[in-house]
Amino acid sequence: MTVTPPRAGAEGGAGGVAGGEVGDAAGGAVDGTAGYTVSGMGASMVGSTAGGTSGHRASGASAQPVDATAGGTNGHAGGGTSAGPVGGTVAGTGGGAIARTGSGRRDRAPGAVGGGALAGPVPLPAARTAPPAPPHPDDPPSSRFLAKAALVTVALSIAGALLGLGRDQALAHLFGAGSETDAFLVAWTVPEFASTLLIEDGLAFILIPAFSMAVARRAQGAPGDPVRALVASTLPRLSLAFVAACALLIVGAPYLVEGLAPGLPDPQLAVDCTRLTATCVLGFGFAGYCSAVLRAHRRFVAPAVIYVAYNTGIITAMFVLGGHWGVRSAALGVALGSGLMVAAQAPSVWRQLRRKKVTEDAGGVEEARPMDLSLVTTVLLFALCRQSQVLIERFLASSLPAGAISHLNYAQKVAQMPMVLSLMLCTVTFPVVAQAIAEGDTERARTRVERDLALVSCTVLLGTAVVVACAPQMIQLLFQRGAFNAHDTAATASVMRVYALGLLGHTLVGALVRSYFSGGRPTWYPLFAMTAGIIATSWIGALTVGSWGVLGIAAANALGITISAVLLLYGMGPRSVPIRTREVLAELSKPVRAALVAAVAGGLCASRVDSPLLGLITGGTAVTVVFALLAWALGVQGFAPALRSLTQRLPHVRFR
C-alpha cells in the first residue's frame, strides 16, 4: 500500500492534509512548525487498516503501535503526540520531518517547515498478521474438539470395559457360575443401581446442566463465582444424602436380599456381600459429583478413568483375598474401587474450582435457577425405573436352576459393550447441548442431538451385528476356563444374542433422555415412557420364563426397552430438543438394514471356523466389511463423519 500526499502546503494548510494522510499512517504526527496536530478521520481510517491487524485502533492524536518492529531507530519520527513506531518508518521513507517531541526539533525534509510537502509516494510497511488467539476456555467447543474428546473418552472407556471383562473373567474363573456367584450378583445390584443413579444417569442429568449454566454465567461475568456457589449449595446436602443411603442399605440388607431373590439357596452370603457393596454408595456419589463438575468444564480424561480405577480395585481384592474370603472379596473390592474413583478425579476438580473468574459482559445467559425438587424427583425416578429391569430379571431368574442369574449377568455385560462405547459420544456432547440450551441456542442443540443419534445408532448397530454373529466365539474366549464350562458358554451365548436385539433401544433411550433433561427443567414424560417399557418387560418376562427360561427374560428386556425408545423418540419436540423425528427415523432405517445383512454374513463366516479366535476374527471382519459397504451404498449419515472425526487433530485441546 502507498500513500501519495498532495504536493503543496504552506503554513499548515495543505501540509495539514499531507500530514493528515501520512501522519495517520504514522499514528498521528505533528506537522512542522505550524504545530498542526493530525487526528480525526485519517487516524480512524488507518487505525482500521494498519492497526486492525494487531487489534489496536488508531484514534485522535495518540495512535497505538501497529508493529513493534516497524519503526526501527526512527521510532520518534513524525513528532507530535505519541507517534507510534510505524510513524517513524513512514516519515523516514517518505522524506518527511524527523522531529523530536518537545521544543528542539530537527527538520531533514525540504517541506518540513510550513507544513512539509512530501515528494513522491510514501510506501507503508506491509501489515503483519497476528497469530490466532487461543480459544477461550468457555467458548462453544468445535467439532474437532468433540471428536478428540470422544476419542479419548472411548479409548479410556474401552480400557475400563476390558478391565470389567477381566473382572468378570476372574469371578468366573475363581468362583464359577453357581450359588456363590448368584449370591454375589444379587449384592451386585447395589453398585449397578448406584452407578446408574449417581454417575451415569440420575445425578449427571441434574448436575451437568446446572454446572454448564454456572460455567456459562461465570464466563459472562456474573457476580461472584457461580461455580463455587453451586458447589457450596449442593455438595453438603448431597453428602448427607449419600451417607444416609449407605447406612440404610447396610441396615436393611436382609430385607433387600429377600425382596430381590426370594428363592436364593444361601441368603446370608448375599446379605454379607450386600453390606460390603452398600459402602460404594458414598464413593459413587462423590465420584458422580466430580464427573459432573469436570464434564461441564469440558474435562473428560479423569471422568473416563474412573472405571479403570474401579475395576482394578475389584480384581486386586479378588486375587489377594479370594482364598480367605471367597466371593466376599469381590464385594470388598467394590468398596475399594469406589474410593479409587474419587481419588482419580479429585485433583482435576480442585484445579477447576480454583480457576480465576472471567469478567466479561453478563448479557445473554439466563439467571441461575435453584435446583428444583421436582427435577431431582423426575430424574431419580426415571433412573430407578430404567435400572429396575435388572431387578425384574433377577427376580424371575431366581426361580430357575442355579447359574441362571450368572448366565444373564455375563451375557448382559458382553452384549452391552457396543452400547456403552457408542454412548460415550453423548457423554461428551451432553454438556454442549446443556450449554446451548442455557444460552438459548436451540438450533445448535437440535443439530448436535441429530448428529449424535445418527452416529451412536450406526456404532451400536455395527456392534450388535458382531455380537449376534460371533456370540459363541466371544463367550468361549472370554469365560470358558476354570469353573466355567462348555454348557455355561452355550447358555450364555444364546442369552447374549437375544439381549443384543434390544441394544438399539437401550442406546436410543440413553441418548434421547439426555435431551429431555439437558435444559435443567423437570419433565415427567421420560418416566412415563420408561414405565411403559418396564410394564411390558414384566408381563412378557412372566409369560415366557416358564417355557423359554432365561431366553424369555432376555427377550422381554429387548422388547420393553424398544417400546421405551419409540415413546421417547415420539415425544421429542415440545418436551425436549425439537429434532426432526421423521428424518431421524428414515436415517435410522439405513444402518438397521446394513446390520441385518452384516450379521447373517458374519455368522456364516464365523461358524465355518473351528478355532474360537479365528472364528471371531473372521466373523468380525466379515461383519465390518459388509456393514461398511452397505452403509456407504445407502449413504448412512453417521458413518463417514465418524471415520473423519477419528483422524482429525485439534490444537488447544484441554484434557487435564
C-alpha angles and dihedrals in degrees: 000000000000132000118212110195125200113275097235143060132145123185095358099301104107087013087064089057092048092043089046096056097037093035089052091059088043091055097259116320128197109237118233124285097333090072093221108171115220113224144119126056098009094050091052091047094053092041089060091047109036100017095045093074094066094034097255124122119210111223136166120343094322112073121184121232114274099191125010092213100042099085101050112176093341093069091131095047116122092044118213124096120335098336109191125230092261087062089060092055095046095047093046095048096045095045092246126149119302100205132170117222112253130038106314106068128165125216119206101162120081095235097045095107114071097013102322115242111217122221119228132350119321113221116216121214116259114264114249122225113238117226114260114266116245114255118270112254091242100041116120107276119249125238090254091053090053091046093052093041090051091047093052091045093049092048093052091041090053088052090051092046091050090051087049089055088047088053092052091045090052090048091050093044096048101036107015123210105301143098094308094055090042088058092050093047090055087055088044086069088080097060090039091056094039094053091050095046100038107028116019110026123356106044092029092057089055103038104037094060089043093051092041089057091045091052091049092049092048090052090051093053102256114177115277118350110307092194095056091042090055091050091050092051099045112028099065093050093045091049090057090049092051092051092047093049091048092051092046092053093049093051095042098044095114092053092045093053092047091051096045100045114010093171096054112135095215109032096164092063089051090050092052091049092046092054091052095047091046089074089068089075089076094047094043091049094056091040091053091048092052091047092053092051093049097044091050087055089048094248108139110162099076095046090050092050095059096087091050088057093042097052092042089059093050095047092048092050093049095052096040099042104020094096092059105027101033115202090347086078089068090053090050088050089058090059092046093047093051090057091051090054090061093044091053092058105032097088093051092048091050091053092051094049091051093054115124116250117258113226116209139128108316096211126111101039122091121239119271115269122215115247104272118226090215089055091052090047096050094046095048093045090050092050092047091048092049094048092046087082086079091053091052092049094050093043091053094041094050089077092054125085118291113284096036093109090048092051090051091048097049092044092049094048093054097038093052095055094092089051094049093049094045092050091056087085090058089049088058097042098042092085088047092055091044092051092046090054091046088055093046094246099140094163093058090048092049093049092048094050093048092050090048092052092051094048099043092046092051091048097047094046091054089051091046091055091052092049093050093045098044106026098125093047092049095050093045092052095044105040116008100108137089112003092354106091138187092271090057090049094054094046094047094046092052092050091047093055091054092046090053091065089071097047094098090051092050091049095048091049091051093048099041098046090060088062092053093054099033092095093060092237127122119256127172098198097089089053090051092050093047093046090054090053093048092051089052091048092051096049096042092046093049091049097047105035093081095057104024101030115196091356090062090051091051092048091051089053093052095047095044096051091045090056090051091049092052092050093049092049091049092051096053113115117044092032099039143002105335101241123172098256099188093051091047092051091048090051093048092056091065099063090039090061092044091050094051093054093041093051092053092047093046093047092053092050095046094049092058094062121077098201111081092215095049090042091054092048093046095045094043092050092048092050093049095048095046093044092048093049094048093044090053092046093048093045096239107197100216097046107073095037089052091056093046095046092056092058100046124102126216127203122215094026113164112206102153 
